[in-house]
């Protein structure tokens, strides 16, 4: 699978769905399609560590 910022092509999938029924597969596919944004430009670079979670919050 490709990762954030990599160029998409026909050789590597954007996602793999494992579902127990056709209805579950359709629901997962719709959620994935809604979550993916394709663009001709690369996204802004994100930090490796986005936020640290501690007991203090």
Order of alpha helices (4+ residues) and beta strands (2+ residues): alpha
